[in-house]
Amino acid sequence: MISPGKKPLVQDIDSLKRESLIGKVKLFHNEITNPQTLFTNSYLSLAQQLYQSIIKPFEANLQEERIDTILFCLGTGLRTLPIAALHDGKQFLVEKYSLAIIPAFNLIDSNYTPIQKARVLAMGASEFTTQNPLPAVPIELSTIVDRNLRENISAKNISRGWPGKLFLNQDFTLKNLKNQLSSQSFNIIHLATHAEFKPGKPEQSYIQLWDTQLHLDEIKEIRWNDPPAELLVLSACKTAVGDRDVELGFAGLALQAGVQSALASLWYVNDLGTLALMSEFYEQLKTATTKAETIRQTQIKMIQGDVYLTREKLKFSRGEIPLPKSLQILGETDFSHPFYWSGFTLISSPW
């Protein structure tokens, strides 16, 4: 544990074996993402065991120094750990601290830039020729950016979106992405689509655009940092997952290309759950002091059941969004299970 102005604190935990810890992380990951356990708390035992192993040894120091933000530099075998879902027996870790994952301590941008007046480039696809549709994407984008599309999907009692540009389906092309980034200044870039990370050859991993796939080795060719983007949101599957060669997947490469922070996913995220999280995230972003605090407040709202579906509407902290029939459900459901909220993690700068 390295805290401001102090020498590193090392805790030797002789009883904890590396193989055992990694094994528990895998079991925990599998338990949270198992569709058959979404209405149970079967993950809780492992969440508490991992808390005892990882957080408990430093808990007294964290409290004594009044720490409010923790940056995790995770080693091999631990990078798919949903750290927000660790549990002390009373509450989740994210209910106590703002959290972020960093590739290394010397690679994060420590400058703080208020983001409340940001311009957003929001792009995505809901229709695909060879993959399942994502019918929630148009609504997700329309809750983020003010534009005519937003008027077509009527939103009731919802505060205004962010200034910026929105492009959907046929307009979500590699050429247009490059043109927008090179011609205008955007503080936030939001991509909502399918993605897949596969260890091995870079061309096997991709973010799906309308006309092509943006492969892993092409991420650094995009001029994300001219001018610098403060936040890249990858609203897609497994975008924070990597291997030994690319530790943090797409998000890690985007950081290398100059993006200050990235919000990315650890597993195959749910379409409606992602819509709920992103809608709440961009509302919280308007008032939160940091990006890490934004995702923290978003996840707390989901834990507490304040973000939920009721038949034909999505309700969250500052309004409700009518849903098309293809997304409507019977009854009511919330997103309090960690599957819906702990898969998205902030990478690099928490500020």
PENOR-V896819 format. One record per run of one state. SS is the DSSP state (a for helix, b for strand, c for the rest). FROM is the first residue (numbers start at 1). TO is the last residue. If there is no record, write none. Layout:
BEGIN
((SS,FROM,TO) (SS,FROM,TO))
END
This chain:
BEGIN
((c,1,17) (a,18,33) (c,34,34) (a,35,37) (c,38,43) (a,44,54) (c,55,55) (a,56,64) (c,65,68) (b,69,72) (c,73,82) (a,83,85) (c,86,86) (b,87,87) (c,88,91) (b,92,92) (a,93,95) (c,96,97) (b,98,101) (c,102,104) (a,105,107) (c,108,119) (b,120,124) (c,125,136) (a,137,144) (b,145,145) (c,146,147) (a,148,152) (c,153,154) (b,155,156) (c,157,161) (b,162,162) (c,163,163) (b,164,168) (a,169,171) (c,172,173) (a,174,183) (c,184,187) (b,188,192) (c,193,194) (b,195,196) (c,197,201) (a,202,204) (c,205,205) (b,206,208) (c,209,212) (b,213,215) (a,216,221) (c,222,224) (b,225,225) (c,226,227) (b,228,228) (c,229,230) (b,231,235) (c,236,248) (a,249,256) (c,257,260) (b,261,265) (c,266,270) (a,271,284) (c,285,290) (a,291,303) (c,304,307) (b,308,310) (c,311,312) (b,313,316) (c,317,318) (b,319,322) (c,323,324) (a,325,327) (c,328,331) (b,332,334) (c,335,337) (a,338,341) (c,342,343) (b,344,348) (c,349,351))
END
